[in-house]
Amino acid sequence: MKKILSHGSIKVYRAKCSCDCEFEYQSSDVEFNREAMLPYVVCPECGTHIRHSECSVTTTRMTTESL
């Protein structure tokens, strides 16, 4: 039987909205505006669209303990 010990790196992005909300999200939460050709994320508090390129990123290693 195989046991996974590490799941590789997962990127976690951090965004700050003009409504003073600060939140984290993953790449699966990024949406794409086809007209403007820009990826964005939606603020969970006020619904403002924030450009994905304006957000900071950190990398986290996932282990079986953190799942």
C-alpha positions as CSV (number, residue, x, y, z in Angstrom):
1,M,0.0,0.0,0.0
2,K,1.3,3.5,-0.9
3,K,1.1,6.3,1.6
4,I,1.4,9.9,0.5
5,L,3.6,11.9,2.8
6,S,3.7,15.2,0.9
7,H,1.4,16.7,-1.6
8,G,3.8,19.3,-3.1
9,S,3.5,23.0,-3.0
10,I,0.2,24.9,-3.0
11,K,0.2,28.6,-3.8
12,V,-1.9,30.7,-1.5
13,Y,-2.6,34.3,-2.6
14,R,-3.5,37.2,-0.3
15,A,-5.6,40.2,-1.4
16,K,-6.6,43.4,0.2
17,C,-9.8,45.2,-0.9
18,S,-10.6,48.9,-0.8
19,C,-13.3,48.0,1.8
20,D,-10.5,47.0,4.2
21,C,-11.2,43.3,3.8
22,E,-8.1,41.1,3.6
23,F,-8.5,37.5,2.5
24,E,-6.6,34.5,1.2
25,Y,-7.5,32.4,-1.9
26,Q,-6.1,29.7,-4.2
27,S,-5.7,29.7,-7.9
28,S,-9.0,27.8,-8.3
29,D,-10.8,30.9,-7.0
30,V,-9.5,33.1,-9.8
31,E,-12.0,34.1,-12.4
32,F,-11.3,35.5,-15.9
33,N,-12.8,38.6,-17.6
34,R,-12.8,37.7,-21.3
35,E,-13.5,41.3,-22.4
36,A,-10.6,42.9,-20.5
37,M,-8.5,39.7,-20.8
38,L,-7.7,39.9,-17.0
39,P,-7.8,37.4,-14.3
40,Y,-9.5,38.6,-11.1
41,V,-10.8,37.5,-7.7
42,V,-14.0,38.7,-6.0
43,C,-13.9,40.2,-2.5
44,P,-16.1,38.0,-0.2
45,E,-17.3,41.0,1.7
46,C,-18.4,43.6,-0.9
47,G,-18.1,41.8,-4.3
48,T,-15.4,44.1,-5.7
49,H,-13.3,42.6,-8.5
50,I,-9.6,42.7,-7.6
51,R,-6.9,42.0,-10.2
52,H,-5.1,38.8,-9.6
53,S,-1.8,40.4,-10.6
54,E,-2.1,42.9,-7.7
55,C,-2.2,40.2,-5.0
56,S,0.8,38.7,-3.1
57,V,1.6,35.0,-3.1
58,T,3.0,32.5,-0.6
59,T,3.8,28.8,-1.2
60,T,2.7,26.2,1.3
61,R,3.8,22.5,1.5
62,M,0.9,20.2,2.2
63,T,1.5,17.2,4.4
64,T,-0.9,14.5,5.5
65,E,-1.1,16.1,8.9
66,S,-2.4,19.4,7.5
67,L,-5.2,17.6,5.4
